[in-house]
Amino acid sequence: MRELKIGIIGGSGLGDALAGETGESVLPDTPFGQPSGPIVQTQWQGVDIAILQRHGPGHLFNPSSVPYRANIYALKSLGVTHIVASGATGSLREDVHPGDIMIVDQVIDKTYKRANTFYEKAAVHTEFAEPFCPVMRQWLLAATDQMIAAGELNKANLHAQGTYVCMEGPAFSTKAESNMHRAWGGDLIGMTAMPEAKLAREAEIAYALIGLPTDYDCWKAHTPPSDGESIEPMALLQEIIGNLNKASAAGIALIKAALENVSALCDQPSPAHDALQLAIWSDKAQIDADEVKRLAVLWGRHFG
């Protein structure tokens, strides 16, 4: 496999925790504008990584306005081959507790306002039955096994698979919607996995997602205090932030543990790395030459 470089996209909580990382800070320009913020290139466990805060410094981009195409293009231009992403979510299951972590394996895309492809002047259809890289998922799960054996992670707080429902936002679900998402088989509800995962596939970058549940969405009523008084909104927010901090710390620990051994990623290429091999359905000879050149970082190798 080509040289390994892992991009880390931090969402709410994990993004803030990574904000203090030092290294070479770059802000690439792309055909889709600039990414959310500077990308920090450094090393963890001897592995080259590139860290990006999805919502930008100060959390200024709401989920619908995140420049997803610029983010993925910028990481690709820096040589990133794999992406580990995180995202704060709501839990749709009783047994998925706030503060747990989930290695997501499926997604339901409910977004509708976001540009979800790089290729607007060609017919490009990537396979997406398995939206999250199976090689990366097994790599992360192997690291969780080691953490559990070392007493660094409670097995009860780990969920080895699950379905992420990605809604548009920025408002949260209604109770009816939350119950509908549960009926669909969703395990987590969030706002940022799409089109990020789709674009990573179009860029032939392997992509895995660590879901970080912070609350039970609105399908489950909050248990009132023993004195029967209602929960103060600020107290509830502080509880959610506490769960986010707990899950973010576990997510960072997991990524660092996984980076101690990347042999699985080096030895077994991800299916994503050849995602465009059969995906370009347009007659390549008739695709606009300027467009081929404009997106050469993404698909140039498939044009000889």
N, C-alpha and C positions, 0 to 999 in steps of 0.2 A: 504494500500500500504506500501511497505517497506520504510525505512527511505529515506527522500528526500535529494538529493545533486545535485546541478546544476553546470554543467560545462559551462564555457564561453570561446568560441574560438574566439579570435579577429583576424580579417584580417588586411589588410592595413588600417592604420588610427586608427581604434578602438584598434588594437593590440598595437600600439605605445602608445595610451592614457592609456592603462591598464598596461603598463610596470612598472610604478612606484608604483603599488599596493604592499602593504606589507602583510606579513603573513608567514606561514610555506612554504618554498620553497623546492620542492622535484623533483627528476629527476629519475623516475622509469625505470628500465631496463625491456624490454619486449622480447618476442620471435621474434619480428620484429625490434629489435634495440631500441635506445633511441628516445623519442619524440623530437619535434622541439626544445624544450628548457625546462627550469624548469617550473613546474606547481606550481602556488601559491595558497595555500589553506587558505581561510580566510572566513569572513562572511560579507554579505551585508543585511541590514534590518533584521538581526537575522537569515538569511538562510545560510547554509553552501554552499560555492561555491568553484570552482576550476578553475583558470584562466590560459589559455594557449595561447601564441602567435603563431599563425599558421605558420608564416614564420620564427620564431625563433628570438632571440635577434639580432638586426642589419639587419633584413630582408634578411637573407642569403639564404633561401630556395626559389627557384622560384616555381611556381605552380606545375610543373611536378615533382619536387624533394622533395616536402613536404612529410615527413614520415607519411602519413595518417594512416596506420595500427598501427604504434607505438603510435600515438597520441590517437586514439580511445581506443586501448587496455589499455594504461596507465590510461586514465580517468576511464575506467571500473574497473580497479584494485583498484582505489582509492574510489570506491563506488558511482561514478556518475550515477544518474538515468535519468537525463534530460540534454540536451545540447542546449544552445542558441548560435548560430554561427552568424557571420557577415561577409560581404565581400564587397569590393569595386567593383563596376560594371559600365558598360556603359549602358545608357538608349537606348532602341530601340523604344520608343514611345514619341511623341511630348508632351503629357501631363504628362509624368514622368520626372520631372525636376531634373537637378543636384542639390544635396543637400536634395532631398526628402528621405523618407524611405519607404520600401515596405516589407510587411509580405508575403513572397513568399509561394505559395501553389503548384506549379508544376515545373518540371525541364525537360529539354532535354539534354541528356548526349552525348557530342561529343568527350569525351576524349578517348584515345586509347593507351597511353604509361604507364598507372598507374595500379599497382596491385589493383584490386577492390573487392577482397574477402579475408577473413581470412582462408577459408576452401578449401584448395587446394588438400586435400586427402579424400574428401567426397563430395557427391552431396547435397548441401544445397541451397534451393531455397526459399528465403523470398518474401513475398508479398510486392509490392512496388508501387501499383497503386496510393496511397497517400503518396508521398515521405517525406512530412513534417507533423509532428504530429498534428492532428486536435485539440487535447486537448490543446496543447501548443499554437497553433495559436489563439484559442479563448481566452486563458489566456492573451496573448500579446495584442490582440485587445481590450479586456476589459480595459487594462491599458491605451491604447491610448485614449479610450473614456473619461477616467478620466482626462488625460492630456489635452485633447481638452476642456473639461468643465472648467478646471482650467486655461485655457489660456496659457498652457505651450507648446502646439503643435497646429499648424495650420492644420485644417482638409484638406486643399488643398495640404498639403505636405505629406499626408499619403495615401498609396495605400494598401488596405486590402487584395489584392491577386495579383498574377502575375506569369508569367512563366519565369524561369531563364534558359538561354541557357549556358551550361558549355562547353567551348572550351578548347583545349589542351594548346595553347600558347607555349612558352611565348610571341611570336609576337602577335600583335593585329590583328583584322580582316582586310581583304581586303574590299573595298567598295561593291563588288559583294557579298561577304559572309555576310556582315552586312545587306544588303537588303534581302538576302535569309532568314536570321534569323528572320527578320521582317515578311516575308511572311509565315514563319512557325508558327507565333503566339507568338514569343518570346517577352518579355517585358524588360528583362535585359540580358546583356551578361557579363559573368564572367569566372573565371578560377579555382575556388576552391571548389565549392559545391560538386563536384564529384571527387573521390568516397567517400568523407567524409560522406555524408548522407546515402549512401548504407552501409558503414561499421558500422555506428551507429545502423542501423536497424539490421544488423547481430549480433551486440553486445547487442541487446535488450535494447538500450538506446533511449528514445524519443528525437527527434531532430527537432528544428525549426530554420529558417534562416531569418535574417533581411538583406535585400538587400540595399546597400548604393550607389546609382548612383552618379557618379562624373562628367560625361560628356555625350554627345550624340553619343558615338562611332563614326564611320566615315561615317555613312549613311547621316548625316545632316552636311552641310557645316557650318563652324563657321561664324557668322555675322561679317563682317569687321567693324572697327571703323568708325565713321561718317566722318572722314577726308579721308576715302578711302584707307588708308595705310593698308598693311598686318599686321596680328597679329604676334608679335614676339613669337617664340617658348617658350622662358622662361616665357613670360607673360601668355601664354596659360597654361603652367605647373603650374604656381602659382595659376591660376584660378581653375584648377582641384584640387590642394591641398587644396585650400580654401573651395571648395565644399565638399571635403572629410572630412575636419575638422568639418564643419557644420553638416554633416550627422552623423559623429562618435559621436559628442556630443549629438545629438538627440537619437542615438542608445543607448548610455550609460544611458541617462535619462530614456528611455523607459524600459530598463532592471531593473533599480533600482525601477521604479514605479511599475513594475509587481511584483517584489519581496516583495512589501509591503503586498501583499495578495496572498499566494500560496495555498489557500484552494482548488481551482479548481484542482490543480495538485495532491493534497493529496486525494481528494474525488473521482476523476475519473482517474483510471489507463489508461495509454496510450496503444493503440493496440500494440505499439512497444515492450512493456514489455513482451509479449508472442510471439514474432515474430518467434521464433524457434520451437514453439510447434508442428507445422505440416510441418516445413520446411526441416527437416533432412530426406531426401529420402533414403539415404543409409541404409543398414542393420547395425544397431548400433553394433551388435555383431561382425561384420566383419571389422569395422573401426579400424585401427591400435591403440593399447592401448596407445602407447607412444604419438600419436597425440591427443588422447582424453585428456591425462594428460597435454600435452603442452598447450592446449587451454582451460583448465578447467575453467579459469576465465570467458570465454565467454559462453561456452555451457555445462559446467560440470553438472549443475542441471538437464539436460535432459538425463543424463546417470545413474541416480539413485545413 
